[in-house]
């Protein structure tokens, strides 16, 4: 039986029919698994697949949901994420709906999550998981490299080792120069440059890094700077993990 990140066992007698997702990456994953029709509400930040989301009620941001509008939809299951959503909102939602809280930290966790989603919605996850595993095999031929990934500026914040972003890149042969630090440490760009990573990845979310930021880092850093690029390739887990791995393979020009 599926177990969420809070240790809650999901064991209903029927698959959910009225589902709300406040996690954009899970919204996309549900469509990828063929369960998009179960959704009756989504967050304002759910983007993919655009055609599938048309007409679905939007219930606010991941950290600013409209709880009353959500309650009135009478969901039988609401998807949440420990990092993207606030605990107090999850506790409030749990008073009127079953919740399933997620927090995959690496590709193994993503595969486990996709299998749980498939089980919950009575859909097979085998094809999607197989594609991810094959992409991992292709990435295994990337030569080892060191890296750093910023997620914010003013102050500069970076992905430590205890993050999905770091573990995604590590799955493609990377070694985070900040792997010994948890969460999102604050370090000046000059400090990162002194660690001499081979690559700095510059995503466009959650902070909108631009070509100007690329130029600024280029003055400090002798290695390769990749980006700006669509940040969801690194920050969204689930079915988009496949695209994140593919992006990394293509950055290093490794054939599939």
C-alpha positions as CSV (number, residue, x, y, z in Angstrom):
1,X,0.0,0.0,0.0
2,X,1.3,3.5,-0.8
3,X,2.8,5.4,2.2
4,X,3.3,9.2,2.0
5,X,6.2,11.3,3.4
6,X,4.4,11.6,6.7
7,X,4.1,7.9,7.1
8,X,0.3,7.9,6.3
9,X,-0.9,4.8,4.6
10,X,-3.2,5.3,1.7
11,X,-5.6,2.3,1.6
12,X,-9.0,3.3,0.2
13,X,-11.3,0.7,-1.3
14,X,-11.8,2.7,-4.5
15,X,-9.5,4.8,-6.6
16,X,-10.0,8.5,-5.9
17,X,-12.4,10.3,-8.3
18,X,-12.2,13.9,-7.0
19,X,-8.5,14.9,-6.8
20,X,-6.8,18.2,-6.2
21,X,-3.1,18.7,-6.8
22,X,-1.3,21.6,-5.2
23,X,2.0,20.3,-6.6
24,X,2.7,21.2,-10.2
25,X,5.0,18.3,-10.9
26,X,2.5,15.8,-9.6
27,X,-0.2,17.4,-11.7
28,X,1.9,16.7,-14.8
29,X,2.8,13.2,-13.6
30,X,-0.9,12.3,-13.1
31,X,-1.6,13.2,-16.8
32,X,1.5,11.2,-17.8
33,X,0.1,8.2,-16.0
34,X,-3.3,8.6,-17.6
35,X,-5.0,9.8,-14.5
36,X,-5.5,13.4,-15.4
37,X,-9.3,13.0,-15.6
38,X,-9.4,12.4,-11.9
39,X,-8.3,16.0,-11.2
40,X,-11.0,18.6,-10.2
41,X,-8.6,21.4,-9.0
42,X,-5.0,22.5,-9.4
43,X,-2.6,25.2,-8.2
44,X,-2.0,28.5,-10.0
45,X,1.5,27.2,-10.8
46,X,0.5,24.0,-12.6
47,X,1.6,24.4,-16.2
48,X,1.8,21.0,-17.9
49,X,0.1,19.7,-19.9
50,X,-1.5,23.0,-20.9
51,X,-4.3,21.4,-23.0
52,X,-5.2,19.1,-20.2
53,X,-5.4,21.8,-17.6
54,X,-7.8,24.1,-19.5
55,X,-11.0,24.6,-17.6
56,X,-9.7,23.1,-14.3
57,X,-10.4,25.4,-11.3
58,X,-7.2,27.1,-10.0
59,X,-7.0,27.3,-6.3
60,X,-4.2,29.8,-5.6
61,X,-0.4,29.4,-5.2
62,X,1.3,26.5,-3.7
63,X,1.9,28.5,-0.5
64,X,-1.3,30.6,-0.8
65,X,-4.2,28.2,-1.6
66,X,-7.8,29.2,-1.3
67,X,-8.8,26.7,1.3
68,X,-12.5,27.5,1.3
69,X,-12.7,27.1,-2.5
70,X,-10.8,23.8,-2.2
71,X,-13.2,22.6,0.5
72,X,-16.2,23.4,-1.6
73,X,-14.9,21.2,-4.4
74,X,-15.3,18.2,-2.0
75,X,-12.1,16.4,-2.9
76,X,-11.5,12.9,-1.8
77,X,-7.8,13.3,-2.1
78,X,-5.4,16.3,-2.1
79,X,-1.7,16.0,-3.1
80,X,0.8,18.1,-1.2
81,X,4.6,18.4,-1.0
82,X,6.6,19.1,2.2
83,X,8.7,21.7,0.6
84,X,6.3,23.4,-1.8
85,X,3.3,23.6,0.5
86,X,2.9,24.9,4.1
87,X,2.3,22.4,6.9
88,X,-0.5,24.6,8.4
89,X,-2.4,24.4,5.1
90,X,-1.9,20.6,5.0
91,X,-3.3,20.3,8.5
92,X,-6.3,22.4,7.6
93,X,-7.0,20.4,4.4
94,X,-6.7,17.1,6.3
95,X,-9.8,18.1,8.3
96,X,-12.0,17.7,5.3
97,X,-10.1,15.5,2.8
98,X,-7.6,12.7,2.7
99,X,-4.1,14.1,1.9
100,X,-1.1,12.4,0.4
101,X,2.1,14.3,1.1
102,X,5.2,13.8,-1.0
103,X,9.0,14.6,-0.7
104,X,11.2,12.6,-3.1
105,X,14.8,13.5,-2.6
106,X,16.4,11.6,-5.5
107,X,15.6,9.5,-8.6
108,X,14.9,6.4,-6.5
109,X,12.4,8.4,-4.5
110,X,10.8,9.6,-7.8
111,X,10.4,6.1,-9.1
112,X,8.9,5.0,-5.8
113,X,6.5,8.0,-6.0
114,X,5.4,7.3,-9.5
115,X,4.7,3.7,-8.6
116,X,2.6,4.9,-5.6
117,X,0.7,7.3,-7.9
118,X,0.0,4.5,-10.3
119,X,-1.2,2.2,-7.5
120,X,-3.5,5.0,-6.1
121,X,-5.1,5.7,-9.4
122,X,-5.1,2.1,-10.7
123,X,-2.7,3.0,-13.6
124,X,0.5,1.3,-14.6
125,X,3.6,3.3,-14.0
126,X,5.9,0.7,-15.7
127,X,6.3,2.4,-19.0
128,X,7.3,5.8,-17.5
129,X,9.6,4.2,-14.9
130,X,11.2,2.2,-17.7
131,X,11.9,5.4,-19.6
132,X,13.5,7.0,-16.6
133,X,15.7,4.0,-15.9
134,X,16.9,3.9,-19.5
135,X,17.8,7.6,-19.3
136,X,19.8,6.9,-16.2
137,X,21.7,4.2,-18.0
138,X,22.5,6.7,-20.8
139,X,23.6,9.3,-18.3
140,X,26.0,6.8,-16.7
141,X,28.4,7.4,-19.5
142,X,28.9,11.1,-18.6
143,X,32.4,11.8,-17.4
144,X,32.4,12.7,-13.7
145,X,32.2,16.5,-13.0
146,X,31.8,18.9,-10.1
147,X,29.0,21.4,-10.0
148,X,27.0,24.1,-8.2
149,X,23.4,25.2,-8.6
150,X,22.1,28.6,-7.3
151,X,18.5,28.9,-6.4
152,X,18.4,32.6,-5.3
153,X,20.2,35.9,-5.4
154,X,20.3,38.8,-2.9
155,X,21.6,36.8,-1.0
156,X,23.1,34.1,-3.2
157,X,21.7,30.7,-2.1
158,X,22.8,27.4,-3.5
159,X,21.5,23.8,-3.5
160,X,23.2,21.7,-0.8
161,X,23.6,17.9,-0.9
162,X,20.2,17.3,0.8
163,X,18.1,18.5,-2.1
164,X,16.4,16.9,-5.0
165,X,18.2,19.2,-7.4
166,X,21.6,18.1,-6.2
167,X,20.7,14.5,-6.3
168,X,19.3,14.7,-9.8
169,X,22.5,16.1,-11.1
170,X,24.5,13.6,-9.0
171,X,22.5,10.8,-10.8
172,X,24.1,12.0,-14.0
173,X,27.7,11.8,-12.7
174,X,27.9,15.1,-10.9
175,X,29.6,15.9,-7.6
176,X,28.1,18.9,-5.8
177,X,30.9,21.1,-4.3
178,X,28.4,21.8,-1.5
179,X,27.3,18.2,-1.0
180,X,28.5,18.5,2.6
181,X,25.9,21.2,3.4
182,X,22.2,20.6,3.9
183,X,19.3,22.5,2.3
184,X,20.1,25.9,0.7
185,X,23.2,27.5,2.2
186,X,24.0,31.2,1.6
187,X,27.4,31.8,0.0
188,X,28.7,34.6,-2.1
189,X,29.4,33.9,-5.7
190,X,33.1,34.5,-5.1
191,X,33.1,31.7,-2.5
192,X,31.6,29.3,-5.0
193,X,34.2,30.4,-7.6
194,X,37.0,29.6,-5.1
195,X,35.7,26.0,-5.0
196,X,36.3,25.7,-8.7
197,X,33.4,23.6,-9.8
198,X,33.5,22.3,-13.4
199,X,30.0,23.6,-14.1
200,X,27.6,26.1,-12.6
201,X,24.0,25.4,-13.7
202,X,21.8,28.5,-13.8
203,X,18.1,27.7,-13.7
204,X,15.4,30.3,-14.3
205,X,13.3,29.3,-11.2
206,X,12.6,29.7,-8.4
207,X,14.8,32.8,-9.0
208,X,14.7,34.2,-12.5
209,X,18.4,34.1,-13.4
210,X,19.2,36.0,-16.6
211,X,21.9,36.5,-19.1
212,X,23.1,39.3,-17.0
213,X,23.7,36.9,-14.1
214,X,25.5,34.6,-16.5
215,X,27.8,37.5,-17.5
216,X,28.4,38.4,-13.8
217,X,29.4,34.8,-12.9
218,X,31.6,34.6,-16.0
219,X,33.8,37.4,-14.6
220,X,34.4,35.3,-11.4
221,X,34.4,31.8,-12.7
222,X,36.6,30.1,-15.2
223,X,34.5,26.9,-15.7
224,X,31.4,26.3,-17.7
225,X,28.1,28.1,-17.0
226,X,25.0,26.4,-18.3
227,X,21.9,28.6,-18.6
228,X,19.7,30.3,-18.0
229,X,17.6,27.2,-18.7
230,X,14.0,26.2,-17.7
231,X,14.3,25.6,-14.0
232,X,11.5,23.1,-13.9
233,X,13.9,20.6,-15.5
234,X,15.8,20.5,-12.2
235,X,13.2,21.4,-9.6
236,X,10.1,19.4,-10.7
237,X,10.1,15.8,-9.7
238,X,8.0,13.0,-11.2
239,X,7.6,12.6,-14.9
240,X,9.6,15.7,-15.6
241,X,12.6,14.0,-13.9
242,X,12.9,12.2,-17.2
243,X,13.3,15.5,-19.0
244,X,15.8,16.7,-16.4
245,X,18.0,13.7,-17.0
246,X,17.7,14.1,-20.7
247,X,18.7,17.7,-20.5
248,X,21.9,16.8,-18.5
249,X,22.8,14.1,-21.1
250,X,22.4,16.6,-23.9
251,X,24.5,19.2,-22.0
252,X,27.3,16.8,-22.0
253,X,26.5,15.6,-25.6
254,X,26.1,12.0,-24.6
255,X,23.9,9.9,-27.0
256,X,20.9,8.1,-25.8
